[in-house]
Amino acid sequence: MTAPSQKIDGADEALGGPKKVTVIGAGIAGLVTAYELERLGHQVHVIEGSRDIGGRIHTHRFSGRGQAGPFAELGAMRIPAGHRLTMHYIAELGLQHQVREFRTLFSDDAAYLPTASGYLRVRDAHKTLVEEFAAGLPSRHYQGNTLLFGAWLDASIRAIAPRQFYDGMHDEIGVELLNLVDHIDLAPYRCGSARNRIDLHSFFADHPQVRSFCPPRLERFLDDVLDETSSTIVRLRDGMDALPRQLAARIRGPIATGQEVVGIDVRDDTVVLRIRQGVRSLTRTCDYVVCTIPFTVLRRMQLSGFDQDKLDIVHQTKYWAATKVAFHCREAFWEKDGISGGASFTGGHVRQTYYPPTEGDPEHGAVLLASYAIGPDADALSRLGEAERNAVVTRELSAMHPELRRPGMVLGVAGRDWGARRWSWGAATVRWGQEAALREAERREAARRQKGLFFAGEHCSSKPAWIEGAIESAIDAAHEIEWYEPRANRVFAVTRPGPSRESA
Ligand SMILES: Cc1cc2nc3c(=O)[nH]c(=O)nc-3n(C[C@H](O)[C@H](O)[C@H](O)COP(=O)(O)OP(=O)(O)OC[C@H]3O[C@@H](n4cnc5c(N)ncnc54)[C@H](O)[C@@H]3O)c2cc1C
C-alpha cells in the first residue's frame, strides 16, 4: 500500500541517518507526521499545548471521557469516501470495521428546509423551491428537470455556504449554465422516494464539462457542495476520535500534553522553542521541528528568525469560525416525526441540524447535533456567549421540533465555539472563491520551511478544512525532513514516504 521511498545518487550520505524531530501539535497532522517519521527510522517527540490529543477532531462523550454511550462530534464528523489518504489510515489503523455510512443534508426525505412558505419536508419542497428559483430567472422557458436541477443546486448552496457567501452567489446559477443543462437528459438523476430531487453528485461526476459553465465563484465552491451532499460519505461508528487515539497508540516517542509553545526562534543550525508548562517556563533546543498548529495561534506568538514573506502568510491566512451545539435528548423524538437520520437545513442562527444514528442502548437517550454554523453565521453565535447561544438555538429549533420544549427532553448540552478556542482561534482556513493558481501559491508559502522549521496542518494543504488536507500536509512534511540535508540547506525530494496521493 505504501509507496517505496526511492534513493537518488549522492543523497545517501547527505541524509545522515536518523534525525531527532520535535512535532508541535497532536492534532491529526502532528500525529501522522510523527507516525510516518518513526516508520522511516527517525526519533520523534510530540508537544501538545492542551490536555488532550486530536485537536479539531473532538468527540464529546456525554457519559464522561472514555465512556461508552451517546456522543457528539464537535469537530470533524464525516469523511468523503474519495478522501483516499484518510481512508488509507483508517484501514492501516484497523478501524475499517467501524466505517459506516454518514447520512448528510437532504438525504432523508422527511427532513426539513425553510422556504418562503415555512418549513417543508424535503419530499414536499420541490414545487415551492422550483417556483422560488424560477421567479428569479429572466426567462422561464426551461424544461421542468432543468428548473429542478437549478432549484436543488441553489438550495444546497444555501444550506452549506454561510449566509453572506450564499447571498453573493445565488444569482450565479446563471443562464449559461441552465442553457447547457437544458440539453442534458436529467431523468436518470432524479432521486428521493418521490424522485423529485436531482442527484447533483452523480450529475457532475458524469458531466464534468458542465463545471466550466459555472460562474467562477460557484465553480470554486462546487467541490464542497458535492462533497457535503454526497451519498458516499462515511463516519466512524464509535466516534471520530478513534483516528487520533489509534495513531497516538502506535507512536513510540513521547507525546507530552499540557506543554504550550509560546515562542519559536529559528537559528542557523537549531530551532529553539519556548514552552509553558503550568507555571513553569522551559526552553527546548531542537535539530528539526514540524509546526502543525494553526497560523491563528502562531501569529500570537513571539517568532524570530522567520523571513518577511513567511511572517506575511502567517499573519494574513484567512480562517473561518465554526460553532456546534449538541443536545443530549431523552429520546430520538425526531424518529417519531418520521426522520431516520441525515440533516435538516434549519436556517436562522441554527443553520444546519443533524440527526446522528442512535446505535447504542436507547435507555441512554440520543444525541441531536442541534446547530452547526460556519463563517459569519458562527461569528454571530459566538458573540452571544454560551448560555445565550444555547437558548437561541433551543428557541429557533423548537419552531421546527416543538418536542424540544417538553420538560425533561433535553438532558444535557455540549458545544464548541472554535473561533474562541485558544488552541485554534478558528475552525479552518478558507480558500473558497480563490483561483486555483492563487490557492496553490498560498498553500506553498504556508508550507515553506524556515531552515530547520517545517510546517504541516490543514492550512498547508490542497484540501484545507478537511482531515484529508491535514494528512496530505503531514506526509509532505515527513517527506521533506527525510530528504533534507542541513549542511546544503536543501531537500533532495524524490518520493513521499507513507501512502502516496496516488497509491493510497
Ligand atoms: C467544526 C469543525 C467541523 C469539521 N468537520 C470536518 C469533517 O466533517 N470532515 C473533515 O475531514 N474535516 C472536518 N473538519 C476539519 C478537520 O477537523 C481539520 O482539518 C483537521 O482536524 C485539522 O488537523 P490539524 O492537525 O491540521 O490541526 P489541529 O487539529 O488544530 O491540531 C493542532 C494541534 O496543535 C495544538 N496546539 C495549538 N496551539 C498550540 C501551542 N501553542 N502549543 C502546543 N500545541 C498547540 C492544538 O491543541 C491541536 O491539538 C472540521 C473542523 C471543524 C472545526
The ligand as an SDF file (V2000), in Angstrom:
LIG
                    3D

 53 58  0  0  0  0  0  0  0  0999 V2000
  -16.3990   22.2470   13.4810 C   0  0  0  0  0  0  0  0  0  0  0  0
  -15.4990   21.5280   12.5160 C   0  0  0  0  0  0  0  0  0  0  0  0
  -16.0350   20.5800   11.6680 C   0  0  0  0  0  0  0  0  0  0  0  0
  -15.2100   19.8860   10.7810 C   0  0  0  0  0  0  0  0  0  0  0  0
  -15.7490   18.9040   10.0180 N   0  0  0  0  0  0  0  0  0  0  0  0
  -14.9260   18.1260    9.2820 C   0  0  0  0  0  0  0  0  0  0  0  0
  -15.4200   16.9410    8.6770 C   0  0  0  0  0  0  0  0  0  0  0  0
  -16.5960   16.6080    8.8210 O   0  0  0  0  0  0  0  0  0  0  0  0
  -14.5680   16.1860    7.9440 N   0  0  0  0  0  0  0  0  0  0  0  0
  -13.2310   16.5180    7.8060 C   0  0  0  0  0  0  0  0  0  0  0  0
  -12.4990   15.7760    7.1300 O   0  0  0  0  0  0  0  0  0  0  0  0
  -12.7290   17.6190    8.4000 N   0  0  0  0  0  0  0  0  0  0  0  0
  -13.5390   18.4150    9.1430 C   0  0  0  0  0  0  0  0  0  0  0  0
  -13.0370   19.4900    9.8080 N   0  0  0  0  0  0  0  0  0  0  0  0
  -11.6390   19.8680    9.5820 C   0  0  0  0  0  0  0  0  0  0  0  0
  -10.6440   18.9660   10.3220 C   0  0  0  0  0  0  0  0  0  0  0  0
  -11.1160   18.7530   11.6250 O   0  0  0  0  0  0  0  0  0  0  0  0
   -9.2980   19.6660   10.3350 C   0  0  0  0  0  0  0  0  0  0  0  0
   -8.9110   19.9880    9.0020 O   0  0  0  0  0  0  0  0  0  0  0  0
   -8.1780   18.8140   10.9460 C   0  0  0  0  0  0  0  0  0  0  0  0
   -8.6090   18.1030   12.0780 O   0  0  0  0  0  0  0  0  0  0  0  0
   -7.0310   19.7420   11.2870 C   0  0  0  0  0  0  0  0  0  0  0  0
   -5.9620   18.9950   11.7960 O   0  0  0  0  0  0  0  0  0  0  0  0
   -4.5820   19.7170   12.1100 P   0  0  0  0  0  0  0  0  0  0  0  0
   -3.6940   18.7010   12.7030 O   0  0  0  0  0  0  0  0  0  0  0  0
   -4.1250   20.4700   10.9150 O   0  0  0  0  0  0  0  0  0  0  0  0
   -4.9300   20.8580   13.1950 O   0  0  0  0  0  0  0  0  0  0  0  0
   -5.4510   20.6890   14.6970 P   0  0  0  0  0  0  0  0  0  0  0  0
   -6.3700   19.5520   14.7940 O   0  0  0  0  0  0  0  0  0  0  0  0
   -5.9500   22.0150   15.1080 O   0  0  0  0  0  0  0  0  0  0  0  0
   -4.1330   20.3340   15.5090 O   0  0  0  0  0  0  0  0  0  0  0  0
   -3.2720   21.3120   16.0220 C   0  0  0  0  0  0  0  0  0  0  0  0
   -2.8750   20.8970   17.4380 C   0  0  0  0  0  0  0  0  0  0  0  0
   -1.9610   21.8670   17.9420 O   0  0  0  0  0  0  0  0  0  0  0  0
   -2.2830   22.1190   19.3110 C   0  0  0  0  0  0  0  0  0  0  0  0
   -1.7800   23.4420   19.6700 N   0  0  0  0  0  0  0  0  0  0  0  0
   -2.3290   24.6450   19.3580 C   0  0  0  0  0  0  0  0  0  0  0  0
   -1.5880   25.6270   19.8710 N   0  0  0  0  0  0  0  0  0  0  0  0
   -0.5420   25.0450   20.4900 C   0  0  0  0  0  0  0  0  0  0  0  0
    0.5900   25.5580   21.1910 C   0  0  0  0  0  0  0  0  0  0  0  0
    0.7950   26.8580   21.3650 N   0  0  0  0  0  0  0  0  0  0  0  0
    1.4920   24.6780   21.6890 N   0  0  0  0  0  0  0  0  0  0  0  0
    1.3180   23.3470   21.5140 C   0  0  0  0  0  0  0  0  0  0  0  0
    0.2620   22.8090   20.8730 N   0  0  0  0  0  0  0  0  0  0  0  0
   -0.6520   23.6580   20.3620 C   0  0  0  0  0  0  0  0  0  0  0  0
   -3.7980   22.0360   19.3330 C   0  0  0  0  0  0  0  0  0  0  0  0
   -4.2870   21.8320   20.6460 O   0  0  0  0  0  0  0  0  0  0  0  0
   -4.0550   20.8610   18.3970 C   0  0  0  0  0  0  0  0  0  0  0  0
   -4.0790   19.6320   19.0850 O   0  0  0  0  0  0  0  0  0  0  0  0
  -13.8210   20.1860   10.7120 C   0  0  0  0  0  0  0  0  0  0  0  0
  -13.2800   21.1610   11.5660 C   0  0  0  0  0  0  0  0  0  0  0  0
  -14.1110   21.8120   12.4760 C   0  0  0  0  0  0  0  0  0  0  0  0
  -13.5040   22.8200   13.4210 C   0  0  0  0  0  0  0  0  0  0  0  0
  1  2  1  0
  2  3  1  0
  2 52  2  0
  3  4  2  0
  4  5  1  0
  4 50  1  0
  5  6  2  0
  6  7  1  0
  6 13  1  0
  7  8  2  0
  7  9  1  0
  9 10  1  0
 10 11  2  0
 10 12  1  0
 12 13  2  0
 13 14  1  0
 14 15  1  0
 14 50  1  0
 15 16  1  0
 16 17  1  0
 16 18  1  0
 18 19  1  0
 18 20  1  0
 20 21  1  0
 20 22  1  0
 22 23  1  0
 23 24  1  0
 24 25  2  0
 24 26  1  0
 24 27  1  0
 27 28  1  0
 28 29  2  0
 28 30  1  0
 28 31  1  0
 31 32  1  0
 32 33  1  0
 33 34  1  0
 33 48  1  0
 34 35  1  0
 35 36  1  0
 35 46  1  0
 36 37  1  0
 36 45  1  0
 37 38  2  0
 38 39  1  0
 39 40  1  0
 39 45  2  0
 40 41  1  0
 40 42  2  0
 42 43  1  0
 43 44  2  0
 44 45  1  0
 46 47  1  0
 46 48  1  0
 48 49  1  0
 50 51  2  0
 51 52  1  0
 52 53  1  0
M  END
$$$$
